Amino acid sequence: MHFAVQKDVLVKALKDVTSALATRVVQPILSNVLIQSDNESSIKFHGTDLDLTIETKASAVVYTPGAITLPGKKLLEIVSKLPNDLVSFQINKETYETTVTCKRSKFSISGLPADDFPKTIEQRPKEAVLMPCDVLKKSILQTAFAAASFDASSILGGVYMVIDDGNFECTATDGSRLAHRFEKLNLAAPAAAARLDNDGAEGVEAEGEASEAKVATATLEKPASLKAIIPAKACGEIIKVLDSQDSGNEVRLGVINGQITFETKTHYLSTRLISGEYPRYQELFPKDFSHLASFKRDELMQAIERVAVMSDERTHLVKLHFEAENVQISANTPDVGRAQEEVSIGFEGESIDIAVNVRYLTDVLQRLVVEEIKLEMTGSLKPLIIKGIGDEGYKYLLMPVQAK
C-alpha cells in the first residue's frame, strides 16, 4: 500500500477517529486506526472501542491500494509535528512496517494487519431517517449536558431521542434537572428529497415545499419512527461530526443490532444504545405556574457568574429573591465572604425565594441562543422551568435545593 495525504487533512481525519479509540486497551488492535484505500483519490480512517465507532474519509493520492492498522495516538502525535506538506505512507505488506515521510522527516511505525481489526462497520441500516444536521446538532447541544455524568452506563447517562410521525424530541436528565428539545419536522417522501447514497454522494435535491423548509425537513425511510437512548459521551462525538458539515447538509439516522448510526457525506459514526425504559418525563413538567419572571439572558448570566465566585465549592449554591421589578442574586461561603447583585426583570406574582445549584443554571443559560428568557415557578421547592422567549420548542426543568 502506498498513498499520500496533505498534512492538515490528515491531522483532522486522525483527530476525528482517535476520539473513538479505547482508553484502557484490552486488545492492542483497539488502540490502532484502520487505514484503507477507498478509491484512487481518497482514504478511509476508522477508530473503535467496540462501543463507539467513527469513520471518516479524506482526499488523498492512492498509488497502490490496500489496508493497514497503525497506533492511532502515536500516529497523530507524529503527523501533528510534521511540516504542512504532503505526507507519504509506504507499507511493507509482509512485515506491516510503515514508512512515513514528509520533506526531510522520516518515521518508521510498526502496524498490525487490517484483517485483525474489529468488523464494526460492516453492518449498516438499510432503513433510516434523513434529517438536517443543524436541527440534530442544536437538539443535542441543548440537552446532552443535562445527562448524568456519575453513571454513564445507566439510562440517565444518555440522551433519549425520539422521532415519531414528524415529531422529533431530545431529552436528558440526571435526576436534578431535565433538558428537553422538541422540533416539528416537515416530512418528505424519499423520492422527493435529498438522499445520501452509501458512498456519501448526494442525490436529487428536494423540490417544492420540502425544499423551502429544508432546515426542518426529515426524509423518512422506513421505519417512520425511532427511539434510542444514546450515551452522552457519544453525543459529544456526534457534535464534532456535525460541526464539520456545511450548513444545509443532512445526516442519516438508523438503528441496527442495538446500535444507532449517524452518516453524512464524509463521516460515519455508530454507538451502542443504552437499554432500558426512559422515565416518563413529560409528567414532570408543571401544567400551571404562579410566578413568572423574564430576563435579558446575557445580563442575568453575567450577574450570576460574578456572584458564583463566592458560592460554596461543595454545594455551588446561589439564592434568588424575586420581587417587583428586580431579582436579587446572592451567594455566601462561611469564612470566605459573600456576594450580592440585582438584575432588573419583568415579574408577575408575589415575592419568592429560590436556591439553586449555580452550575445547573449557567449550563442552560450558556446554551440558549435567544436574547430573553422566562422562568416559570410554582413554589420555593417546586420545579422551575426555564424557556427561551420566542423559542417554545425548548424547556429546562431545574429542581431547587433547600437553603439553610
N, C-alpha and C positions, 0 to 999 in steps of 0.2 A: 504494500500500500504506500502511495506517495501522493501528498497533496500540500497545498499552500493556502494560508488564510491571512488576511490583514490583521495586524496585532490588536487594534481596538475592537474589531468584530469578534475576534477570538476571545478576548477578555470578557466581553459582555455575555457571550454564549456560555462560557465556563462559570461565570458568576451565577447565571440562571440555574444551571443544572447542579452545581455543587451544593446549593441550598438543600437539595433532597438527599444528600449523602448521609449515611449513618454516622452519628457522633460516637457511639460505642460500637466498635466493629467486632462482630462475631465471625463473619466471613470476610476475608481480605478483599474479595471481589466487590463488596458493598462500599468500599472506600474508593473504588475506581469509577471513572466515567467511560461509558461506551461511546466510541467514535466510529462512525461508519459512513461510507460514501452513499449519498442519495442519488446523485447523477453527476454529470461532468462539471457542474457549476455550483454544487452545494454539498455540505457535510452536515450530518445529524449528530447531535450530542445527547446522551441520556444519562441521568443520575437517578438512583433509587435507594431507599432504605427498607423496601418491601411494603411499607405503609403508604409512602408518598413517592410518586414518580414524576419527573419533569423531563420533557424532551424539547429541544429547540433546533432550529435549522439555521445555518449560516452560509453566506456566499463564500465560495472557495474555488480554487482551480484544482481539479482532481486529475492527476496524471495517471495514476494506477488505482483502481477501486479496491476496496477491502474493508476490514473492520479490526479494531483493537480496543482494549481497555487499558487506561492509564490512571495512575493515582491522581484523583481529582484536585485535592487541595494543593498538593505539591506542584502539579502542572500549572495551576492558576498562579501560584506564587512565582514560578519561573517566568511565565509569559508576561505577568504584570511588570516585570523589571526589564523586559526587552525593549529595544528601540521601536518607535512606531513605524514599522515597516512590514514587509511580507515575511511571515513565519512559515518555514518549510518543515514538514514531517516526512521522514522516511522510516518505514517499519520493516525489520527483518522478519519474514513470515515463519522462519524456522525457530528463532530464539525469542521473538517478540520484543527484541531490543529496539527502541525508538530513538532516532536521532532528530533533535530539534535544532534548527539553525535560523539565525536572523542576523544579517550583516556579518559581523565578526564574532558573534556569540554562537556557541555550540554546546548543547547538552545531550547527554545520553540517559534515557529513562527506561527502566525495566517495566514491561507491560505483562498483561495476562490475556489469554485467548478470549475472543468475543463469545465463543460458544459457552463459556462458563458464566456469562452474565445472566442474571435472572430474566425470565421471559415475561416481564411485567407489562409489556406494551403490545403484545400480540393480539389480545382480545379487545376490540373496541366496539362500543354500542352501535348497532345498526339503526336504532330508532332514538331520536333525541329531540331537544328543543333548541332552536336557534334564536338568540336574543341579543340586543345591543350591549356592547361591552360597557358603555358609560352607565347604563342602568344597573348592571350587575356590580360594577365597581363601587358606585355610590351606596348601594344597599349593603354591601359587605363592610365598607369603611364605617358606616354609621351604626353597625350592630356588633361586629365581631369583638370589639374592645370590651363588651359587657359580659363575655363568656367567662366561666370560672377558670382561672389560671392555676388554682390549687389542686384541681383534679381533671387533668386534660383528657382522661380516658372515659369519663362519665358523660351522660347526655348534657350536663350543664357546662361541659368543657367544649361544646361545639355550637355551631350556628345552624339553626333549623331553617331549611329552605323549602318552600312550598310553591309549586306552580299548578294552578287548577283553573281551567277554563278562562284563561286570560288574567287571573288574579295571581300576582307574584308577591310573596311575603318572605322577609328575612327576619329572624328573631334570635336573640341571645340573652341569657340571664345567668347570674351567679348566685341568685337567691336574695341578694340585697338590692339589685337593680335589674331592669329589663329594658332592652332597646328593640324597637320594632319598626320595620320599614315596609310600607305597602305601595305597590305600583299596579295600576290598571294597564295591562298591555293590549294593544290593538293586535288582534290575531290575523295572520295572513296565511293563505294556503301555500304549501311548499313550492308548488309550481309557479307561483306568482311573486316569490320573494327571493332575495339574495341567498345563495346556498354556499356552503363550504364543501368542496369535494374532499376525499380522504387525503389528497396530497396538498390540501390547503388552498387550491385555486378557487377564485371567486367566480360564481356563475352569473346568471342574468339578474339584474337589479329589479327590485320590486317596482310596480307601476301603480299609478292612481293614488288611492287613499293610503295604501301601505307605504308608498314611497314618501309621501308628505309627512307621515307620522313615524318615520324611521327611528327616531330617538327612543320611542317606546313601543316598538313593534316586535312581536315574537312570531317567528315562523314555527308552527307546530309540526313536528314529525312525530308520528305515534311513538309512545303514548302522549296524550294531551295533558297528562298530569304527572307531577314529580314531587316526591317527598324525600328529604335526606337530612341527616344531622352530620354536618361536616366539621372535623376537628378544627379548632381555632387556629392552630399552627399552620395548617394547610391553607386557611383563608388568607394568611399573611403572604404566602407564596402565590396564591391566585391574584392578589392585588398587584404583585410585582409583574406578573404576566400581563395583566390588563393594562398596567402603566406603559408597557412597551408597544401597545397598539395605537394606531392612528384613530382620531375621532371618527365615529361613524362605523367603525369595524364591528363585527359580530363575533359572538362566541357560541360554540355548540356544546350544550349540556346533555349528558346522558348517564344512565345508571346501568351497570353490568356487574354481576357476581360480587355484590357487596361493595362496589367501588363507584364513585362518581367521577366523571371525566369532563374536562374543560378543554376545548380545542379551538384554536384560532389559526390564522394563516401561517404563523411562524412558530407557535408553541402548542405543546400538548401536556396536560397535567392530569394525573389521576391520583386519588387518595381514597383510603379505606373510609367507610362510613361508620359512625358510632351507632350501635344497635340499641334499641330501646324506644319507649313511648315518651315523646316530649310532653312536658306539662301543659295543661290547658290554660295557656297564658292569657287568652282573651278575657277570662273571667276575673283576672287580677286588676283590670283597669276599672276604676270607679265610673259609674254612669253619671253621677252628679258631682258638683263641687260647690263649696260655699265661699271660697276666696279665689280671686283672680288677680294676678299681677302680671304686668307687661314691662319688658326692659329693652334697652338697646344692648344687643349681645356683646359687642366689644367693650362697652363701658362696664357692664357687670363683670365680665371675665377679668378685666384688668384690675378691678377693685378686689375681687375675690383672691386673685393671685398675690396681691400685695398683703392682704390680711393673712393669707395662709402661711406666710413666713413665720408667724407667731403661733401657729396651731401645733398641738401636741404631736410629736413624731410617731407616737404609737397609735393614737386614735384618729388623727387628722381631722379633728372636729372644728367646724365653724358654726356660729349661731346666726340666724337670720331673723330679724324682728321687723315685721311688716306693719305699717300703719300709714294712713292718709296717702301722701304722695312720695313716701320715702321707704327704703329698706335699709336697716342698719345691720352691717355685717361686722361680726366681732370674733376674735379668737384669743384664747388665753392659755398660757402654759405656766404652771406654778414654778417659781424660782427663775423664770426666764423673762417673762413680760407679757404684754397684751397689745392687741391692735384693734382699731375700730375705724370704719369708714361708712359713709352714707352715699346712697345712689338714688337719684330721682327715678320714680316709676309711676306707672298707671296702676291704680289699685282699687278693687271692689271687695267690700266685706269688712268685718270687724278686725281689729289688730290681732296678730297671731305670731307666735314664736315657734321656729322650727330649727332643729340642729341636724346637720348632715355631714357625711364624710366629704371633705372638700375635693378629694381626688375624683370621687364619683361625679361630682358636679362639674369640675373643669374638663373631665373627659368628654362629656357630651357637648359642652359649650365650644370646645375646640373643633368638633366635627360637624356642627351645624353650619350651613352656608347661607344663612339668612341674616338680615340686618336686625330684626327684632324677634324676641321670643316671648312666650307666655307661660306662666306657671299656675297650674290649677291645684288647689288644696282643699281638703275637707277637714283637717284637724292636725294638731301638732305631731301626732304619732301615726297619722294615716298616710298612705302612699301619696306622693305628689307627682304630678305629671307635667313634663316639660315638652313643649311643642314649638315649632318654628311658625311664626306668623306668616301666612301665605304658603305654607307647606304642610297641608293636612295629612300627607302620607307618612309622616314620621311622628312617633311619640316615644317618650322615655320615662319609665316609671322608676322612682327612687324612694327607697324606704328611709324615713328619718330615723335618728337614733335618740335614745334617752339621754338628755343632758343633765349633768349633776348641778 
